Amino acid sequence: MKNKIIKSTSLFVLIGFMSSCSSLGVQPWERDLLAKPEMAVNSSPLDQAVDDHIYFSKEASSGGRSFAGGGCGCN
């Protein structure tokens, strides 16, 4: 009796776990909510440019974005 209860309970838990992953995609009519400018990774291009300038000024050896060599002048 106890074994039957454990099996049925674990079956229901397993079905619950499996059904919770059933809808992973975003439907086309839901995409308008995710396309707002506030939802972008870098919503403010000016802030992103200032942050990039500060970061790459501190990291002089990295060469910055889209540059071949380092900041020391060696290519």
N, C-alpha and C positions, 0 to 999 in steps of 0.2 A: 504494500500500500504506500509506504513512504517512498519507495523507489519510483513508483508511478507518478507521484506528486512532484518529485524532483525532476523527472524527465519532462513532464508537461510544462512545468514552470520554466525550465531551461529552453524548451521549444518556443514558448511565447516570448521569452527574452530575446532569443535568436531571431525570431520573426520581426520583433520590434526594432532590433539593430539593423537588420537588412532592409526594412522598409523606410528607415530614416534617411537612407542614402539614395532614395529612388529619384528625386528630382534635383539634379545638380546644375542644370543649365539655366540660362536666363532666357526667358521667352522674348520674342521680338517686341511685344507691346510693353515689356518692362524695361527695355533698354533706354527709354527716354529719361528715366529717373537716374540712370548711371551716367548719362551723357552731359550732365550739368557741369559748367565750368568749375564749380566748387569741388567736384569729385575728382578732378584731374590730379595727377601726381604732383605737378608743379603748376598750381592754379594761377600764380602771379609770375609772369616772365621777368618782370623787373627785379623782384626779390630773388629769383633764381639766378639772374645775371650777377647781382651783387654778391650773393653767396658764392658763386663760382669764382668771381674775381678775388674775393678774400681767401678762399681755399687755395687757389692756384698761386696766389702771391706768397702764401705761407709755405706751400710745397714747391719750392723753386726747382727742386731736382726732378720733378715729375714732367715738366714741360707743358703742362696745361692740357686743355682739351684739343684734340685733333692736331697736335704738333708731334713731329717725329722724334726729336732729341730731348735731352733734359734741359733744365733751365740754366745749366752751367755753361752752355755754348758748345758742348760736344754732341755731334750728331752720329 
